[in-house]
Amino acid sequence: MPPIHTIDNVFEDLRTVAVLGCSSTPHRTSHHIAKYLINAGYQVIPINPNEDRVLGQTCYDTVFDLPENLDIDVIDIFRNKIYTEKMVREIVEWSKETGQRPVVWTQLNVSTDSAKELASENNLTYIENRCMMVEHTSFVGG
């Protein structure tokens, strides 16, 4: 069974967020939310094979390219939901290789039942169809 995380205690313990599908295009939601998280004091690590840098940060092609010394608390997925299960499968494999247990966070309309089941089978906390910015605003405001 995956560890029990409420959204509030995810934010209480949060330091570093990897944003899968992070874009350098300012009008894209992934860019806007990554910028919000940086301004809120979190370390944001963009992951997108089509980008070199996003918001002044080095952008990595996949989770497998992340530096070994980097502790990731949450991996926030901003991909079309047809890719979500594949992304979770990669996160599971990366987690097994590194020993890290990040929370898998899927933005609005990104979650799938198969991705959720895969995360659960591998004891990864899975937060589905929630906007990290909206939830953080509620957390700091409440």
Residue pairs with C-beta under 8 A, 6 or more apart in sequence:
1 120
1 123
2 119
2 120
2 123
2 124
2 125
2 126
3 101
3 123
3 125
4 125
5 103
5 125
5 127
7 127
7 130
7 135
7 139
8 139
10 73
10 74
10 103
10 105
10 125
10 127
11 135
11 136
11 139
11 140
13 73
14 42
14 73
14 74
15 42
15 43
15 71
15 73
16 42
16 43
16 44
16 45
16 70
16 71
16 72
16 73
16 74
17 34
17 37
17 42
17 43
17 44
17 45
17 72
17 73
17 74
17 75
17 76
17 132
18 44
18 45
18 46
18 47
18 63
18 66
18 72
18 74
18 75
18 76
18 102
19 30
19 33
19 34
19 37
19 44
19 45
19 46
19 47
19 76
19 78
20 47
20 48
20 63
20 75
20 76
20 77
20 78
20 79
20 87
21 30
21 47
21 48
21 77
21 78
21 79
22 30
22 31
22 34
22 44
22 46
22 47
22 48
22 51
22 54
22 59
22 78
23 30
23 31
23 48
23 51
23 54
23 78
24 31
24 51
24 53
24 54
24 55
24 59
25 31
26 32
29 78
29 107
30 78
31 54
31 55
32 133
33 76
33 78
33 107
33 131
33 132
33 133
34 44
34 46
34 54
34 55
35 55
36 133
36 136
37 44
37 132
37 133
37 136
38 44
38 55
40 136
40 140
44 55
44 57
45 57
45 60
45 66
45 70
45 72
46 53
46 54
46 55
46 57
46 58
46 59
46 60
47 59
47 60
47 61
47 62
47 63
47 65
47 66
48 54
48 59
48 61
49 61
49 62
51 59
52 58
52 59
53 59
60 66
62 90
63 75
63 90
63 91
63 94
64 90
64 93
64 94
64 97
66 72
66 94
68 98
71 100
72 100
72 102
73 102
73 103
74 102
74 103
74 104
74 105
74 132
75 91
75 102
75 103
75 104
75 105
76 105
76 107
76 132
77 84
77 87
77 88
77 104
77 105
77 106
77 107
77 110
78 107
78 110
79 87
79 110
80 110
81 106
81 109
81 110
81 111
81 112
84 106
84 110
84 111
84 112
84 115
85 112
85 114
85 115
85 118
87 115
88 104
88 115
88 118
88 119
88 124
88 126
89 118
91 102
91 104
91 119
91 124
92 118
92 119
92 122
92 124
94 100
95 101
95 102
95 122
95 124
96 122
101 123
101 124
101 125
102 124
103 124
103 125
103 126
103 127
104 115
104 119
104 124
104 125
104 126
104 127
105 127
105 130
105 132
106 115
106 126
106 127
106 128
106 129
106 130
107 129
107 130
107 131
107 132
108 129
108 130
108 131
109 129
110 128
110 129
111 126
111 128
111 129
115 126
116 126
116 128
119 125
119 126
120 126
